[in-house]
Amino acid sequence: MHTLNAYELIITGSIIIIISYGFNILAKRTNIPSVLMLITLGFILKIAINIFDLKQVQWFPILEVLGIIGLIMIVLEAALELKLTRDKLPLIGKSFLIAFLNITVNIFIISQIFRLFYPEMILLNALIYAVPVSIISSAIVIPSISNLDETRKEFMIYESTFSDILGIMFFYFLLGSPEHNSAKSLSLGIFSNILITIVASIVLSYILLFTFQRIKTQIKLFLLIAVLILLYAVGKVMHFSSLIMILFFGLILENREIFVGKRLSKFFDKEAATNITNNLKIITFETSFVVRTFFFVIFGITITLTNIINFKVWIVSLIVLGFIYFGRWIFLRIFVGKNLFPELLLAPRGLITILLFYAIPTQHQVKDFNEGILLVIIIVTSVLMAYALIKDKKRKQEELPSLSTDEHEPDFVEDH
């Protein structure tokens, strides 16, 4: 059994990053999500590892760490791209409402599907297993929608980010639910948790912005990222919804004119804050690219092909997928309107699905549950998203210049 030395590991890692960069270019031209290419690359590497009898390592701890850092970077990257204005409040409201209704209904229905096929599942465990496959992955959505109309793109960024945040909150609330004796106690715990997290997030965001704009040394951006990761991890240990803090920090930094105001403006250096924001955007974009690359490649390495060559896996997966898209169609139809393409099919599962699934504690795990269900759902939702983006791109290319922009204006925009 051969063990890769340090130089061989560096060469392998560098080649993976270079290939991933090529996948990104290919994804933009073809609208095929790079995540599918990265998972395939990981599976090819697994075959190579077996052929050359290379020493295997414990991939799951690495996968978990990469997933957490990747999630933080992706949400921060998304928040730094969101401009808050009064005219966007309806868009933000709709995206939150749709994300909330989608995820809560999906969790309930998918949990019942799991209990139907796995009768040994108690309700609590079924709900916990349903959460990961109910969440839209911002890690896949955000890098894939650059060619969408601006309003549609902003809606998908908000919806996928809210979906991540709500999904993580629900997951850890369910894990902590045995500590509550009643629904009232659980509801109170949820409300107080959210309120404390939001207040703490706003206060900490102001403190971080005030502190880091006064640091004059060149080395400060990775220090800021380290502090954010530390606060996220401490918050998770204390069972707070830490992802809200990352979202608020990014929003306050990008929209500091709104949050700082005239009264606090004397305490903030506008030029320094602008420099921090611009440089942080570059670093978060680059870091999330690298972390996302290795996360999905390592996930591909961990795939066991026999898990998806299973009739029951496909039956369960297709039923779950049917309810996911049917529910999404209903909520988009109610709150958005008739023009639902391509948003209807932009509901991929990915990083957060994998991360939460492997975070299920031993006492809640169901031995007979086949993780191939996750892989099928991730692949099918990503393929459907690719189809939707390709069709949307072709539609734009075929549009006649004489057609007015109003005719194709998305239904998210309110008439004035």
C-alpha positions, 0 to 999 in steps of 0.5 A: 500500500503506497502513501502519498508524500508531501510533494505528491499531495501538493501536486494532486491538490494543485491539479484538482484546483486547476481542473476545478477552474476549468469546470467553472469556465465550462459550467458558465458556457454550458450551464451544467453545474460544476458540482456534478463535474467535481463529484464525478472527478472525486469518484474517478479519483476513488477508482484511481486510489483503489487501482494504485492501492493508495492509503485511504484516510478518514474523509468524513472529518475533513468533509465536515470541516470543509463543509462548515467553512464553505457554508460560512464563506458562501453565505458571507459571499452572498450577503456581500452581494446584496444591496438593501433598498426599500423597493427590494423589501417585497422581493426579500419578503417573498423569498423568505416566505417561500423559503420558509413554507417550502422547507417546513412543508417539505420536512413534514411530507418527506418525513412521512415518506421516509416513515412509509419506507422505513417503518422502524423510524420514529417521527423525530428521527424521520423529521431529522432525516428529512431536513437535509433533503429539504434545503436548497443549496446556496453553494450550488445556486449562487455560483450557477445563476450569474446569467439570470436576470438581476431580479431573478438572481437576487430572488434565488440568492435570498431564497437559497440563503434563507433556506440554508439558515432555516434548514440549519436552525430546524435541524438543531432545534429538532436535535434539541427537541427532547429537552423540551417537554411541550410544543409551547416550550419548544416554540418559546425556545425557537423564538428566544433563540432567533431573537437572541441571535439577531440582537447579538449578530447586529451588535457583534457586526457593529463591533467588528466593523468599528474594530477592523477599520482601525487596524492599520496593518496589512494582515487583517482580512484573514484575521477577520475571517478567523474571528467570524469562523470562531464566532460561528463555531462558538455560537453552534456550541451554544446552540445559536443560529450562527449563520444569521450572524454571518448573514447580518455582518455581510449585509451591514458591511455591504449596506453600511450607509443604511445601518450606520446612519448619520448618528454613528457615521462619525465613528466609522471611516468610510474609505477604510470600510470600503476597502475592507468590503472590496478586499473581503469580497475577493477573498471570500469568493476565492476561498469559497471556490477552493473549499467548495472544490475540495468538499465535492471532490472528497464527497465523490471519493466517499461515494459507494456505487452500490448504494445507488444501484438499488430499486428502493433508493430510486423509488424513495428518491423519485417520490421525494423529488415529486413532492419537492417540485410540486410543493415548490410549484404551488408556493411560487404560483401563489406568491410569484405568479405564472412566470415560474421558469426557470425558478421552479427547477432551481432547487438543487441539494448539495453541500448543506444536505451532505453536511447535515446528513453526516452530522446526525448523532448516533442516537438518531441514526437509522441503520437501514437508511440508504445514503444513496437516496441523498446522492440521487436527489443531489444529482437529479436536482442538479441536472434539472437545474442545469436543464432550466438554465440551459433553456433560459439561456436559449430563450434569451438568445432567441428573443427578438430585439424588438420585444419590449423588456416589460413583456419578459419582466419577472413577476417578482417586480411590483407594478408602480 
